[in-house]
Amino acid sequence: MIADGRIDGTLVKKNSHDWDLAAADIILAEAGGQLVGLEGRPLAYNRETVAHDTLCAASAEVLPHLLANLTRI
């Protein structure tokens, strides 16, 4: 929904696995968005631990603002 512009951003629940995220990550990236950790770093795949902490997905324009507001919580 972010890739097609229906929503600006969303959080992704903790413990999503590489295989849950990889396709959505590439589709979002091709549409100009990003899927990142709450600290703003891109995901790293194929690690020893395949589960991820809470993530944020948003368009490139919205992502910095969304992350800045999340750090205030």
C-alpha positions as CSV (number, residue, x, y, z in Angstrom):
1,M,0.0,0.0,0.0
2,I,3.0,2.3,0.5
3,A,4.4,1.4,-2.9
4,D,1.1,2.4,-4.7
5,G,0.6,5.5,-2.5
6,R,-2.5,4.5,-0.6
7,I,-0.7,5.1,2.8
8,D,2.4,7.1,3.7
9,G,4.0,4.8,6.1
10,T,3.6,1.9,8.6
11,L,5.3,0.0,11.3
12,V,6.2,-3.7,10.9
13,K,5.9,-5.9,13.9
14,K,8.9,-7.2,15.7
15,N,10.0,-10.8,14.9
16,S,9.2,-10.6,11.2
17,H,11.7,-12.9,9.3
18,D,13.8,-12.3,6.2
19,W,11.4,-14.4,4.2
20,D,8.5,-12.3,5.4
21,L,10.1,-9.1,4.3
22,A,12.4,-9.6,1.3
23,A,9.7,-9.3,-1.4
24,A,8.0,-6.3,0.2
25,D,11.4,-4.6,0.7
26,I,12.3,-4.8,-3.0
27,I,8.9,-3.8,-4.2
28,L,8.9,-0.8,-1.9
29,A,12.5,0.1,-3.0
30,E,11.5,0.0,-6.7
31,A,8.6,2.4,-5.9
32,G,11.0,4.8,-4.2
33,G,10.3,3.9,-0.6
34,Q,12.4,2.3,2.2
35,L,12.0,-0.4,4.8
36,V,14.4,0.3,7.7
37,G,15.0,-0.3,11.4
38,L,13.8,2.3,13.8
39,E,17.3,3.8,13.9
40,G,17.0,4.4,10.1
41,R,19.4,1.7,8.9
42,P,18.5,-0.5,5.9
43,L,17.8,-4.2,6.7
44,A,20.6,-6.7,6.6
45,Y,19.5,-10.1,5.3
46,N,21.1,-13.5,5.6
47,R,22.3,-12.9,9.1
48,E,22.7,-15.6,11.8
49,T,19.5,-14.3,13.3
50,V,16.8,-14.0,10.7
51,A,14.2,-12.2,12.8
52,H,14.1,-8.4,12.9
53,D,13.1,-5.9,15.5
54,T,10.3,-3.4,14.8
55,L,10.7,-1.8,11.4
56,C,9.4,1.3,9.6
57,A,8.3,1.4,6.0
58,A,7.5,4.6,4.2
59,S,8.0,6.7,1.1
60,A,11.4,8.4,0.9
61,E,9.8,11.8,1.6
62,V,7.9,10.7,4.7
63,L,10.4,8.3,6.3
64,P,12.7,10.9,8.0
65,H,9.7,12.6,9.6
66,L,8.1,9.4,10.7
67,L,11.4,8.2,12.3
68,A,11.9,11.5,14.0
69,N,8.5,11.3,15.6
70,L,9.0,7.7,16.6
71,T,12.1,8.6,18.6
72,R,10.1,11.0,20.7
73,I,7.8,8.2,22.0
